[in-house]
Amino acid sequence: MTPEARNEAPPSPWIVRHAHLLRTGGRVIDVACGGGRHVRWLQQRGHTVFAVDRNAEALAGLRDLAQVLVADLEAGPWPYGEQTFDAVVVTNYLWRPLLPRIVEAVAPGGFLFYETFALGQASVGKPSNPDFLLRPGELLDAVRPVLRVLAFEDGFVQAPHPAYVQRIAAVREAPNASAADRYNLSI
């Protein structure tokens, strides 16, 4: 798929469903962002967006919208050091060695919105390599006990195309958080 075609794709309904939790003007990073469908959508909603991907051509059209960084996340160190973000967004991407770093990048009071393919995907399409497919409950294991899970799904979807997916919305509660804190999930 060309970067132009990816730009026309709508944002993931999972990201849209949970993005209302973000504070206005928050710092959001889209990890392995490709052509930037979430970068564009989040920037239009007033967030300061960081876009990282190894494909410089895909990132070229995002330079006016986001702080763009070309980096091979699988071949080098995490390029953001100890920086944290109000939200970390990851869709259709899995590199297991990076999972702990992604969780660490969520700021206190910040969110992780992650959605990617799961085991079973090989029966309906790509990716089919189990190295890039989440095992049952793997996202839960990756975020707990550091983040509080707000929503989690692990199953099959028909739209926008048949796929086996796992997705999570989680928060790194601020030090002063209490059990009474509310995260409005109804939208």
C-alpha positions as CSV (number, residue, x, y, z in Angstrom):
1,M,0.0,0.0,0.0
2,T,1.4,3.4,-0.9
3,P,1.8,6.1,1.7
4,E,-0.9,8.1,-0.1
5,A,-3.4,5.3,0.2
6,R,-2.6,4.8,3.9
7,N,-3.2,8.5,4.5
8,E,-6.7,8.2,3.2
9,A,-7.5,5.3,5.6
10,P,-9.7,6.4,8.6
11,P,-8.3,6.1,12.1
12,S,-8.8,2.9,14.0
13,P,-12.2,2.8,15.7
14,W,-10.3,1.6,18.8
15,I,-8.2,4.8,18.9
16,V,-11.2,7.0,18.1
17,R,-13.2,5.3,20.9
18,H,-10.6,6.0,23.6
19,A,-9.0,9.3,22.4
20,H,-11.5,11.4,24.4
21,L,-9.6,10.3,27.5
22,L,-6.6,12.5,26.4
23,R,-6.1,15.9,27.9
24,T,-6.4,18.7,25.4
25,G,-3.1,19.5,23.7
26,G,-1.3,16.4,25.1
27,R,1.9,15.0,23.7
28,V,1.1,11.9,21.7
29,I,3.5,9.5,19.9
30,D,2.4,7.3,17.1
31,V,4.9,4.3,17.1
32,A,5.5,2.8,13.6
33,C,3.1,5.3,12.2
34,G,3.4,4.4,8.5
35,G,1.6,7.0,6.4
36,G,0.2,8.7,9.5
37,R,-3.5,8.1,9.6
38,H,-3.5,8.6,13.4
39,V,-0.9,11.4,13.3
40,R,-3.2,13.4,11.1
41,W,-6.4,12.6,13.1
42,L,-4.7,13.4,16.5
43,Q,-3.1,16.6,15.2
44,Q,-6.5,17.8,13.9
45,R,-7.8,17.4,17.5
46,G,-5.1,19.8,18.9
47,H,-2.5,17.3,20.2
48,T,1.2,17.7,19.8
49,V,2.1,14.6,17.8
50,F,5.4,12.7,17.4
51,A,5.6,10.3,14.5
52,V,8.2,7.6,14.3
53,D,8.7,5.0,11.5
54,R,11.6,3.6,9.6
55,N,10.0,4.6,6.2
56,A,11.2,8.1,5.4
57,E,9.0,8.2,2.3
58,A,5.9,7.5,4.4
59,L,6.9,10.2,6.9
60,A,7.6,12.9,4.3
61,G,4.0,14.2,4.2
62,L,3.8,14.5,8.0
63,R,6.6,17.0,8.6
64,D,4.2,20.0,8.8
65,L,1.9,18.1,11.2
66,A,4.2,16.3,13.7
67,Q,7.7,16.0,15.1
68,V,8.9,13.4,12.7
69,L,11.7,10.9,13.3
70,V,12.9,8.3,10.9
71,A,14.2,5.4,13.0
72,D,14.4,1.6,12.7
73,L,12.8,0.6,16.0
74,E,13.9,-3.0,15.5
75,A,17.6,-2.4,14.8
76,G,18.5,0.3,17.3
77,P,17.8,1.7,20.7
78,W,14.5,3.5,21.6
79,P,15.1,6.9,20.0
80,Y,13.2,8.9,22.6
81,G,15.4,8.0,25.6
82,E,13.5,8.7,28.8
83,Q,10.9,11.0,27.3
84,T,7.3,10.2,28.2
85,F,4.1,11.0,26.4
86,D,0.5,11.7,27.4
87,A,-0.5,8.9,25.0
88,V,1.4,6.2,23.1
89,V,-0.5,4.9,20.1
90,V,0.5,1.7,18.3
91,T,-1.5,0.0,15.6
92,N,-0.7,-3.0,13.3
93,Y,2.8,-3.3,14.7
94,L,4.5,-5.7,17.0
95,W,8.2,-6.0,18.0
96,R,8.2,-7.8,21.3
97,P,11.6,-6.4,22.5
98,L,10.1,-2.9,22.3
99,L,7.0,-3.6,24.4
100,P,8.6,-2.7,27.8
101,R,10.0,0.5,26.3
102,I,6.5,1.4,24.9
103,V,5.0,0.9,28.4
104,E,7.8,3.0,30.0
105,A,7.0,5.9,27.5
106,V,3.6,6.4,29.0
107,A,3.7,9.5,31.3
108,P,2.0,9.5,34.7
109,G,-1.7,10.2,33.9
110,G,-1.0,9.1,30.3
111,F,-2.5,6.4,28.2
112,L,-1.5,3.5,26.0
113,F,-3.8,2.7,23.0
114,Y,-2.5,-0.5,21.3
115,E,-4.1,-2.6,18.6
116,T,-2.5,-5.3,16.5
117,F,-2.9,-8.7,15.0
118,A,-3.2,-11.9,17.1
119,L,-2.8,-15.6,16.6
120,G,-5.4,-16.9,14.2
121,Q,-4.6,-14.1,11.7
122,A,-2.8,-16.5,9.4
123,S,-6.1,-18.2,8.7
124,V,-7.5,-15.0,7.1
125,G,-4.5,-13.1,5.8
126,K,-1.3,-11.3,6.6
127,P,0.7,-11.1,8.7
128,S,1.0,-14.8,9.1
129,N,4.4,-15.1,10.9
130,P,3.7,-15.9,14.6
131,D,6.6,-13.6,15.5
132,F,4.3,-10.7,14.6
133,L,1.1,-12.1,16.1
134,L,0.1,-11.7,19.8
135,R,-0.5,-14.7,21.9
136,P,-3.7,-14.9,24.0
137,G,-3.6,-12.2,26.7
138,E,-0.1,-11.0,25.7
139,L,-0.9,-7.3,25.8
140,L,-2.4,-7.7,29.3
141,D,0.8,-9.3,30.4
142,A,2.9,-6.6,28.8
143,V,1.2,-3.7,30.6
144,R,0.4,-5.1,34.1
145,P,1.2,-4.3,36.8
146,V,2.6,-0.9,35.6
147,L,-0.5,0.3,33.8
148,R,-4.2,0.1,34.8
149,V,-6.2,-1.7,32.1
150,L,-9.3,0.2,31.1
151,A,-10.4,-1.9,28.2
152,F,-9.1,-5.0,26.5
153,E,-10.3,-7.2,23.6
154,D,-8.9,-10.3,22.1
155,G,-10.8,-11.9,19.2
156,F,-12.0,-11.7,15.6
157,V,-13.4,-8.7,13.8
158,Q,-15.1,-8.5,10.4
159,A,-14.5,-4.8,9.7
160,P,-12.7,-3.0,8.3
161,H,-11.4,-6.4,7.1
162,P,-11.5,-9.9,8.7
163,A,-8.8,-10.1,11.3
164,Y,-7.8,-11.6,14.6
165,V,-6.8,-8.7,16.9
166,Q,-5.8,-7.8,20.4
167,R,-6.3,-4.3,21.6
168,I,-5.9,-2.5,24.9
169,A,-6.5,0.9,26.4
170,A,-4.5,1.4,29.6
171,V,-3.5,4.3,31.9
172,R,-0.4,5.0,34.0
173,E,-2.2,6.4,37.0
174,A,-0.7,9.6,38.4
175,P,0.8,9.3,41.9
176,N,-2.2,11.0,43.5
177,A,-4.7,8.7,41.7
178,S,-7.4,7.2,43.8
179,A,-9.8,4.3,43.4
180,A,-12.6,6.9,42.8
181,D,-10.9,8.3,39.7
182,R,-13.2,7.8,36.7
183,Y,-12.3,7.1,33.1
184,N,-15.4,7.7,31.1
185,L,-15.5,4.7,28.7
186,S,-18.9,5.4,27.3
187,I,-18.7,7.3,24.0
